[in-house]
Amino acid sequence: MDRHNFTKTNMISVIEQLGEISWTALGSTLATWKPGTRGYLTLHKHGKPKSPEQLGYYYAVILPEAVKAFKDDSTAIEFWTGSIKTKTRKRICIPLSKDGVDWFLKLSYSEYHGEYKDKSEMSKGECAAYEDFCIKWLAEHKGCQIPPADPNWRQEPKLKG
């Protein structure tokens, strides 16, 4: 959530301070305010925030399995960026660590999705899509099978006996 303070002098001054956001409802509201009125806007992310359970599943199940899969068949993560046509190709090597694999998965998702978005900026739905991408990518490219999330993980296991 971002909070932006402003003093309305005219509509242009508000636009300059806040950047490009949807002005449909906001514009009609600001039009009723007198110049010099002080206020603030609170900007919220669209959708529900991601849950601790989602991030727990990613960091406790998906990421460790991904690191293991990368370590099983290589010593470093290498990929190329840029374009051959514009002669901007560049080889990037990422160390095999949780941070390195996490970064590589985010970059792979951003290439697939068309936009880089850090997990801290993701909504619940976006985080679920990212985790699905990671699971499918790891299965396809590394032969790694990630166990599905257990919705009943908080329940105590039943003892046989």
N, C-alpha and C positions, 0 to 999 in steps of 0.2 A: 504494500500500500504506500503510495506516494502522496504527500501533502504539499500543496503549493500555495503560498500566501501571495496576495496581490492587492493592489489598490487600483480600482477601475478609473482610468482617465478617459479612455475610449476603447472600443472593441479591439482596435489594432494593438494597443499596449498589452492586452491580455493574451492575444495570439502570440505576440513576440515573446512573452514570458513563459508560456506553456508549450509552445511548439504545436505540432499538428495532432489534434485529437478531433473526435467527432463533435461538430458544433450544432447539430440539429436541436437537441433539447437545451443544451447549454446556452446557445445564442439567444433563444427566446427568453430564457431566465435572466441573462445579463442585460438584455435590452430594457427590462423593467427597473434595473438598478440605476440610481443617480450617479453621475460622475463623482469620484472621490469616495465612493462607498468602499469600505475595506472588507475583504472576505478571504475565503480559502476554498480550494477545490481538493477533494480527496479522490484520487484515482485508484480504483481497485482492479485487480486482474480479472479477466473474464473466466468464469467457471469456478468450480470448487478448488480450494487449495489441495495440493497433493498431501497424502497422509503419511504419517510416520511409518505405517506398515508398508506402504509402497517403497519408501526409501530403505527400510530395513530389509525387504526382500531383495532389492537391487544390491545393496552393499554386503549382505550376509550370504546371498545365494548366487545371484547372477555374476557379480564382479569376481568373486574368488574362483568360480568355475571358468570364467573367461581368462583370467590370469593363468590358471593351470593349463588350459587349452593352448594358449600362446607359448608357454614355457615348454610344453611337450614337443613342439615342432620347430622352434626357432630360438634364437638368442636375442633378437631385437625385432621391433616392429618397423618396417620400412614401407614408405609409400611415396608417390610422386604427386606434386601439386603443379598447377600452372598449365600452360598450353604449349604444345610443340610449335604451332603456327606463329605465336608471338615470341617464341624463344624465351619463355619465362618458366620453363620446367625446373623444378627444384626437388631434390631428394631429401626426404625428412626421415630421420631415425628417432624412434621413441624408445626409451628404456622399458624393459619388461618389469613393470611394477604396477601396483594397483592404480596409482595416479596416471601412469602412462597408458595402460589399457583403458581406463575410464576416459581419458582424453581422446584416444583413438576411436572408441565407440561413439563419443559425442560428435567427432568430426565425420565419421561414417554416416551417422544419422542426419547430420546437417546437409551432407552431400545428397543423400536420398530425399530428404524433406525439402531441401532448397533454401533453408534458413538455419543459421546457427542459433541455438537457444540453450542456455545453461539450465541444469536441473533446477536451480534456485528460481528461475523465471517460469517454470512449467506449472500448468494447472494439473489437476488430478487426471483429466482425460489425456492431456499431452504427455504426462509422465507414464501413463499406461501404454500409450502408443510407442513411446521410446523404449520401454521395457520389452514390449512385443517385438519391436525391430531388433533389439539386441539378441533376444532368444532365437529368432529366425536367422539372423545373420550368423550367429555362432554355430547353429546347426548346419547351415549351408556351407560355410567357409571353413569351419574348424571341426566339423563332425561332433560337436559338443552338445550333449543333451542336458538341458537345464530342467530340473524338476519343477513341476508347477507349484504355484503358491498354494499353501494350505490355509483355507479360510478359518479352520478350527485350530490354528496353531496355539492359541491361548489356553485351550482346554488341556487338562492334565491327561496324560496317556492312561489308557485302561490297562490294568495289570492282568496278565493271563494267570489263571490259577484256579 
